Amino acid sequence: MTDSKNEKKFPNTKTVYGPVKSWRFGMSLGIDPIFETSTCSFNCIYCQLGEIQDVTNLVKEYVPTSKVLQDFKEVIEKEVPIDVVTYSGSGEPSLAKNLGEMIKGIRKIRPELPQYILTNATHLVEPEVRENLLALDKIIVKIDASNEENFKLINRPAEGVTLKRVLEGIKLLKKEFKGEIEVQSMFMPINDKHLEDLATILKEVSPAAVQLNTPKRPYPLSWHRENRGNHELVFDYEVRELKKVEEDRAVEIQKQLEEKTGLKIYSVYR
Ligand code: SF4
């Protein structure tokens, strides 16, 4: 058990949460390799965690592998239905230096379960971060912005992080990773105007599929560990609604991106 100042504050003391129903992947068991506080190299304006507490590029061990494996064993002993294990949680999972150990440990316990990660791709330029991810089955990278200006406005990255660096990292990963790479893109009125540029980037990245999202969950005005997996839309703290792309427009964006890129595009509305 980790010694956490937050353990008194939050009833949830586990690094494993859910399973939560994912619109793409079925019953997804979340693994949180960050855990102590919200920590990310982005501070996205729509983040379901709210304002990121620690915006950082620091790759280090945030929570011991032994705790994650112990929490995982406790959940699977309950024999809940799980289709996939997804690394996400309290921030950017690839900041965890011991992520590779966690992936291998879970593989040993339940080898048949596919393991995915949701990552902002900021650290893929670093060889040790890519090495950690190679044992995964699928890597879902976030690309919301189609230029550096929008990248700063939407993702509000840590010092020194650029869209160029993100795209370079994905390119390097593609050379080494044997599983599937998908893109997840959050659409809001702010990035709706740059479809042509986004299509160019997507064609360059050439992922197996693209997921188009829009912020259906409101923005919490304070950090709660429970934000990790709250798909039930029950909040006992203050939240702010975000501007969504409406369904008709989302369908249009999907159609246009399909035409422009020839890629498989999934929309949260369908
Ligand atoms: S990358 Fe993910 S965890 Fe990080 S701020 Fe953006 S939405 Fe939140």
Residues whose N, C-alpha, C, O or C-beta is under 5 A from the ligand:
A	BS01	SF4	C40 F42 N43 C44 C47 G91 E92 N120
